């Protein structure tokens, strides 16, 4: 199953997401860009990082 299909099947309104997501941030993206993408992918409003993600 493709990642997009898996994410579409998750009912985010019924399942509260809570935890830590480790990200190997590629060069060229800011920490904010990565956090914004996480918000979009998981369809959540609150997400953040604990410090700079820059290499």
N, CA, C and O of each residue as an XYZ file, in Angstrom:
220
protein
N       0.844     -1.169      0.000
C       0.000      0.000      0.000
C       0.898      1.243      0.000
O       1.876      1.306      0.745
N       0.570      2.205     -0.817
C       1.360      3.422     -0.913
C       1.118      4.313      0.298
O       0.075      4.238      0.948
N       2.108      5.160      0.589
C       2.023      6.055      1.750
C       0.769      6.921      1.688
O       0.082      7.084      2.697
N       0.464      7.472      0.527
C      -0.707      8.338      0.385
C      -1.987      7.575      0.721
O      -2.863      8.109      1.402
N      -2.102      6.339      0.254
C      -3.287      5.529      0.540
C      -3.403      5.238      2.029
O      -4.500      5.266      2.587
N      -2.266      4.956      2.676
C      -2.289      4.677      4.112
C      -2.749      5.908      4.883
O      -3.574      5.801      5.791
N      -2.221      7.074      4.528
C      -2.580      8.297      5.235
C      -4.045      8.657      5.027
O      -4.679      9.209      5.927
N      -4.593      8.352      3.848
C      -5.998      8.641      3.588
C      -6.919      7.745      4.412
O      -8.055      8.126      4.693
N      -6.449      6.565      4.800
C      -7.272      5.630      5.567
C      -7.318      5.945      7.059
O      -8.199      5.457      7.768
N      -6.388      6.746      7.536
C      -6.348      7.059      8.962
C      -7.451      8.058      9.278
O      -7.554      9.099      8.630
N      -8.272      7.746     10.268
C      -9.332      8.654     10.707
C      -8.746      9.550     11.795
O      -8.739      9.187     12.971
N      -8.259     10.717     11.398
C      -7.581     11.607     12.330
C      -8.537     12.231     13.337
O      -8.100     12.683     14.395
N      -9.823     12.265     13.037
C     -10.777     12.850     13.972
C     -11.055     11.918     15.143
O     -11.459     12.386     16.207
N     -10.855     10.629     14.984
C     -11.128      9.665     16.048
C      -9.869      9.249     16.790
O      -9.945      8.820     17.941
N      -8.735      9.365     16.163
C      -7.478      8.933     16.763
C      -6.622     10.148     17.084
O      -6.209     10.889     16.192
N      -6.367     10.337     18.358
C      -5.521     11.452     18.772
C      -4.065     11.067     18.540
O      -3.591     10.047     19.041
N      -3.375     11.884     17.784
C      -1.964     11.634     17.529
C      -1.142     12.273     18.633
O      -1.352     13.438     18.974
N      -0.215     11.523     19.187
C       0.627     12.022     20.264
C       1.937     11.261     20.221
O       1.939     10.031     20.183
N       3.032     11.967     20.227
C       4.304     11.267     20.238
C       5.423     12.085     19.641
O       5.349     13.310     19.545
N       6.453     11.382     19.246
C       7.655     11.999     18.700
C       7.895     11.431     17.306
O       7.782     10.224     17.089
N       8.219     12.290     16.388
C       8.529     11.884     15.018
C       9.958     12.324     14.715
O      10.266     13.515     14.753
N      10.811     11.380     14.420
C      12.192     11.710     14.061
C      12.261     12.024     12.572
O      11.748     11.272     11.744
N      12.895     13.132     12.244
C      12.982     13.573     10.853
C      14.445     13.783     10.478
O      15.176     14.490     11.171
N      14.858     13.171      9.392
C      16.178     13.423      8.823
C      15.976     14.503      7.771
O      15.726     14.208      6.602
N      16.086     15.766      8.202
C      15.755     16.904      7.353
C      16.773     17.064      6.229
O      17.975     17.138      6.480
N      16.290     17.117      4.993
C      17.207     17.349      3.878
C      17.655     18.810      3.843
O      16.944     19.694      4.322
N      18.814     19.054      3.284
C      19.277     20.420      3.112
C      18.347     21.187      2.192
O      17.716     20.608      1.308
N      18.265     22.483      2.401
C      17.419     23.307      1.543
C      16.043     23.575      2.120
O      15.347     24.475      1.649
N      15.633     22.818      3.127
C      14.359     23.053      3.801
C      14.628     23.643      5.173
O      15.571     23.247      5.857
N      13.785     24.600      5.571
C      13.922     25.144      6.916
C      13.206     24.227      7.901
O      12.406     23.379      7.505
N      13.500     24.403      9.179
C      12.815     23.627     10.211
C      11.313     23.881     10.135
O      10.512     22.960     10.295
N      10.938     25.131      9.891
C       9.515     25.477      9.776
C       8.874     24.759      8.594
O       7.739     24.293      8.698
N       9.579     24.665      7.481
C       9.055     23.946      6.306
C       8.728     22.494      6.651
O       7.692     21.969      6.245
N       9.621     21.855      7.402
C       9.422     20.452      7.768
C       8.227     20.313      8.703
O       7.397     19.424      8.515
N       8.131     21.182      9.709
C       7.004     21.128     10.644
C       5.700     21.389      9.900
O       4.697     20.728     10.168
N       5.697     22.335      8.979
C       4.500     22.629      8.196
C       4.076     21.423      7.369
O       2.886     21.130      7.258
N       5.033     20.734      6.799
C       4.729     19.525      6.004
C       4.149     18.426      6.889
O       3.219     17.730      6.482
N       4.686     18.264      8.089
C       4.151     17.276      9.034
C       2.696     17.612      9.356
O       1.848     16.721      9.392
N       2.405     18.888      9.588
C       1.019     19.304      9.862
C       0.103     18.945      8.696
O      -1.011     18.463      8.905
N       0.562     19.175      7.486
C      -0.249     18.880      6.302
C      -0.479     17.383      6.135
O      -1.607     16.945      5.906
N       0.575     16.611      6.249
C       0.482     15.166      6.023
C      -0.436     14.509      7.046
O      -1.258     13.665      6.690
N      -0.301     14.893      8.321
C      -1.084     14.267      9.377
C      -2.383     15.006      9.683
O      -3.140     14.599     10.564
N      -2.640     16.092      8.956
C      -3.879     16.864      9.112
C      -4.092     17.268     10.567
O      -5.148     17.017     11.147
N      -3.076     17.894     11.143
C      -3.144     18.355     12.523
C      -2.792     19.833     12.574
O      -2.132     20.359     11.678
N      -3.243     20.498     13.637
C      -2.974     21.926     13.790
C      -1.746     22.189     14.641
O      -1.023     23.158     14.413
N      -1.508     21.328     15.622
C      -0.411     21.561     16.548
C       0.735     20.594     16.285
O       0.575     19.375     16.345
N       1.885     21.167     15.995
C       3.122     20.401     15.822
C       4.266     21.387     15.991
O       4.109     22.580     15.732
N       5.380     20.901     16.412
C       6.528     21.780     16.590
C       7.797     20.965     16.656
O       7.784     19.746     16.484
N       8.901     21.659     16.909
C      10.175     20.960     17.050
C      10.853     21.432     18.324
O      10.565     22.518     18.828
N      11.741     20.622     18.830
C      12.373     20.916     20.120
C      13.667     21.697     19.970
O      14.306     22.032     20.967
N      14.048     21.982     18.776
C      15.269     22.734     18.528
C      15.543     22.769     17.049
O      14.784     22.216     16.253
N      16.607     23.406     16.684
C      16.913     23.524     15.267
C      17.095     22.151     14.631
O      17.668     21.241     15.230
N      16.605     22.025     13.431
C      16.732     20.776     12.685
C      17.814     20.894     11.624
O      18.048     19.962     10.854
N      18.470     22.047     11.590
C      19.486     22.271     10.567
C      20.707     21.397     10.806
O      21.132     21.198     11.945
N      21.270     20.873      9.709
C      22.432     19.985      9.840
C      23.667     20.714     10.356
O      24.723     20.102     10.519
